[in-house]
């Protein structure tokens, strides 16, 4: 994906959550985009939004845990993996 594609995807997902703030999958996909760019803090924020929209979203817990590992937040990652 080139930079223009990333920006288009991000814009579409931002629009989606502005219309439907409880759209957990859109928050999750935003997190995936940030994580693929190496922006783990931003990814964690988006995964957390996904979990606020749906606290049973197992993929978001796992993804947030993996992003936390990248930042050295091992205790928090373990908590995500245990949820």
ZIFENJO-V874433 format. One record per residue. OMEGA is omega in whole degrees, 0 to 359 (* if undefined). Layout:
omega->OMEGA
omega->OMEGA
//
This chain:
omega->177
omega->185
omega->179
omega->178
omega->178
omega->183
omega->178
omega->179
omega->180
omega->180
omega->179
omega->180
omega->176
omega->177
omega->180
omega->182
omega->175
omega->177
omega->181
omega->184
omega->180
omega->180
omega->186
omega->182
omega->178
omega->176
omega->180
omega->180
omega->175
omega->177
omega->178
omega->178
omega->180
omega->182
omega->179
omega->177
omega->180
omega->180
omega->189
omega->179
omega->178
omega->179
omega->180
omega->178
omega->181
omega->177
omega->178
omega->176
omega->178
omega->181
omega->175
omega->177
omega->181
omega->185
omega->177
omega->184
omega->186
omega->181
omega->179
omega->176
omega->181
omega->181
omega->179
omega->177
omega->179
omega->177
omega->179
omega->176
omega->180
omega->179
omega->180
omega->180
omega->189
omega->180
omega->179
omega->177
omega->179
omega->178
omega->178
omega->182
omega->181
omega->183
omega->*
//
